[in-house]
Amino acid sequence: MLEYCIRLRVDVIDLLMEKELKEGLTHSSKAIVVQHLTAKAIGSGDLPVLATPAMIALMENASMLAVAPYLKENETTVGGFMECSHLKPTAMGDEVEAEAILKKIEGKALHFDIAAYCAGTKLGEGHHIRYIVDRERFLSKL
């Protein structure tokens, strides 16, 4: 019986440790370039190519989802800083994948390396900071 309890306790501790917010967490988010994601539709340009704001939104989505499972139920993250380059155009119908890697944790500030790719070609890269916030407290400031 004691062996069973010890084994169960170790299993629970292992499960809890897997839910720890730590550097190195990653996530990839994908999207197909459709009309509403083009520079022409968003208004950031006049060509039917992936808009820079759409690429940035996909990068933010990957960053948010990389850490979401590790936050408390009442917490979320909000974007606070974005620095990135948009290196190559992407055509309608192409699939874009954004990757985020949690590189550093400074209190409530989460620093990510971000990149976007299409068919293995890097489209953009940069640095993104998200902040952990309490949902209700954050919304109460509106």
C-alpha positions, 0 to 999 in steps of 0.5 A: 500500500505504501509503495502504491501511495508513493508511486501515485504521489510521484505521478501527481508531482510529475504531472504538475511539473509538466504544467510549469511555465518555463523557458523553451515552450513552443507553439506553431500556428498555421493559416492559409492566405485568403482574401481577408488576410491580404494587404489590400483587404486589411489596408496596409498595402494594395497588393493581394499578398499576406499583410504584415499585420496578418503575419504579426497576428499569427506570430502573436497567436503562436506566442499566446498558445505556447504558454496558455496551458501553463497559466492559472484559470483566471490568467491570460497573456496580452501583447505588449511589444512586437519587433519583427521584419517581413522578409518575403511576400506570400501569395493567396492560397499559400500556407503560412506557419508561425513559430514562437519560442519562449526565451525568457521569463521576467516576472510577468513579462514573457519574451518570445523569439518568433518567425514565420515560414511558407514552404520552408522559406522564412517570411519574417522574424522578430521578438515579442513580449507578452504579459501575464494578466488577471483577466477580470482585473485587466478588463476592469481598467476599460 
